[in-house]
Amino acid sequence: MRPVVCMITAPISAAAFAKAEEALVQRIGAAARAGTHIIHIRQPQLEGLAFTRLVQRALGAIEGAAARVLVNDRVDVALAAGAHGVHLRGNSMAAARVRTIAPPGFVIGRSVHSVGEALEAERDGGLDYLLFGTVFASASKPGAAPAGIEVLARACGAVALPVLAIGGVTASTVAPVARAGAAGFAAIGLFANAAVDAMPQAVQQARSAFDTPVRVP
C-alpha cells in the first residue's frame, strides 16, 4: 500500500481544548473517510483521562473506515483506550519492550531524524514503520534545520522498514517525497487547514503525487 497517509492532530492548548474537542473529532472522522490510513493523536497538553477519552472518541469517529488510531508516545493511554498502536519519540522506550505488553497487531512507529537513527531503530527491532523528518521547513518545528529530500532518499534506501516523511509536507511539496522513495507522508497543516467537507479532495491531491513516482538514485 503506497502511499501511507498519516494525519497528525494539530496541537490545541489546554485552555481551548474543551471547546475544540468536538471539531477535532469531526475532523478525524472526515480524514478517515477521505482515505487517511493513520490518525496520529498528538495532544501533549492532555492528561491521562482526557487523553484516553479523546482516543476513544477518535476510535468511534473512524468506525467503518480503514484508518488506524495511534497515540503519540503514551503507551499507557494507547492500551487503556484500545488504540491500534503507538508512535514513539526518537528518545522514547524501546519498541521491543512495548511489544511485550501490547496485543497482537499493535502498530508501533518511531520518529528518526537521520540515516544513522533510521538504521539504529531498525536494528533494535519491534517497529512497523519510521517517521523521518523534518524534511522541509515546518511551522510546527520552528528553527529546526530541514534534512532535505536527498537525506530522506538515503534513509528510505538504507532500511527495509517503510519510511514516512514529515515536516512541511503539503500538496505542493509531496511530489519530491514520492520520488525519494518514501512509503508515504505525515502532515499536520494539510489536515488542519482543509475544510472538513474538502478533506477528500485534499487527501486525493496529495496521494496523486505517488501515482507515478521515480526513485531518486
N, C-alpha and C positions, 0 to 999 in steps of 0.2 A: 504494500500500500504506500504510494508516494503521490503527493506529499502528505505527511502527517501535519495537521493543522492544530495548533495549540493556542487557546485563549488564556492569557494570564490576567486575572482581575486587577483593575486599576485600584491603587491604594485610596482608602477613604479614612478620614480622621475619625477618632473615637467619638468626638462630639457630633459629627454629622452622620454617623453610621445608622442610627435608629431610623432617620428619615430616608436614608439612601438604600436601605437593605432591600426593600421590595423591588425597586427599579433594578438593582443588581441581579436579583434572582430572575427577573423577567429577561434581562439581557443574556444571562447564562442560558436560559431556555431557548432563546432565539438563536444564539450561536450554535447550540447543539443541533437544532432543527435545520440550520443552514449548512450542516456538514462538517462542523468542527469536531475533531476526534478527541482532544484532551481539553478539559476545563481545569486549569491550574489555579486553585484558590489560594491567593496570597494576600492575607489581611493581617499583618503582624501586630496591629494595634488591638486585635481582639483577644480576650482571654478565653480560657478553655470552653466554658459553657456556651458563650455566644458564638464562638468559632464552630463548635460542634453543631449548633443549631443551623448556622449558615450552610455548612456542608450538607446536612440532612435536607435542607430546603433545596439546595442545588441538585441533589440526587433526585428529588421529586420533580424538579423542573425539567430534567433531561429524560425523564421516563418516556420510553418509546423510541428514543434516538440511539444511535450507535456510539455516542460520546462516553468518555470515562472521566470521572471526577478525581483529581489528585489534589492532595493537600500539601502546601509548601512547608516542608521540614518537620511539621508537628506529627510525628508518628502516632502519638497518643490520641490526637484528635482524629486522624485518619481511621484508626482502628475503632475508636468509640463510635464514630458516625457511620461506619460501614462504607467508607470511601473505597474507590477502586485501586488506590495507590497513594504514593507519597513522592514528592520531589525534594531531594536532599540538596542543601547548600554544598558548596565545594569543600568546606571545612567541617561538615557535619559528620555524624556517626557512619560507620561502615555499612554498606548495603548488605553485606553478608550477615551482619548482626541483625538487621531488620528482617531478613528472610527467616530467621529462627523463630520469630514471633508473628509473622504475617501469614494470612491464609493463602491457600493455593490461588495462583492467578493474580496476586497482588503486584501491581506495576510499580517499579522503582526507577527513578531517573536521578541524575546528578548534574549540577552545574560545573562546567570546566571553562577555563579561560586561556588555555594554551595547548599546544600539541602534547607537551610533556604531561600536563594534567589529564588529558584525554587518555593517553597511554597508561598512566598510573591507575586511573579509575577503572579501565577495562581489565587490567591485571588483577585488581582487587576482587573483581567478580561481583555477582549478585545484581547487576544492573540490566535494565531493559533498553535504556537509551541514554544519550548525553545531550545536554543543552549547552551549546557553545556560544560565547559572546564576551564582550559586546562587539558585534560585527561592524555596525555603523554607529556614528554618534547618536546618542539617545537622550531624550529629555528625562527619562527615568533614572539614568545614571550620569548626572551632570559631572563633568570633569574627568570621566573615565576615558582613557585613550582607546579608540576603536582598534580592534585586531585587524580588521580588513578582510577582504574576500580571499586573498592569497593564503592567509593563515587558516581561514576556515577550510579552504580546499585541502590543505595539508592535513588538517585534523580529520577530515572526512576520509582521506585516503589512508590514514595511519591506523585506524581502528575498524573492527568488524561491526561494532555496535552502531545502530542508527544515530546520526547526529542531527539535531535540530538547531537551527540558527536563531539567535535572539539579539536584539539591540538595533533599534532604528529600522526594523523590517516593516515595510509598508507595501502597498500595491505597486508603488513606483520603484521600490528597491529590491523586490523579491526575485526578479529575473536573474541577477548575478548569483544569488543564493542557490537557485536551482542549478545554474551552470557549474557551481562549485562542488556539486555532488551531495548537497545536504539532503537528508531524508525528508525534511520539512522545515517548518518555521514556527516560532512562538512570537506572539506580539501582545502588547498592551493597548497602545493607541489605536491600532486598526479596529479593535473591537469596542473600545471605549468611545471612540469618536463617531462611529457609524450609527445612524438612526436604527432603532430596533427593527423597523419594517424593511430597512435596506440591508440587513445583515446578509441575506443570501447572495445579493449582488457583490457585496464587499468580499465575502469569502471566495466566491467563484472567480472573481477577478484576480485575487492573489493566487489561487490554485492554478489558474490557467498558465502561469509562468512556468510550471513544471511539465506542461504537455509535451514539449519537445526540447528538453534540456541537453546541453552539450557540456560534458565534464571538462573543467579546467585541468590541463596537464599537471 
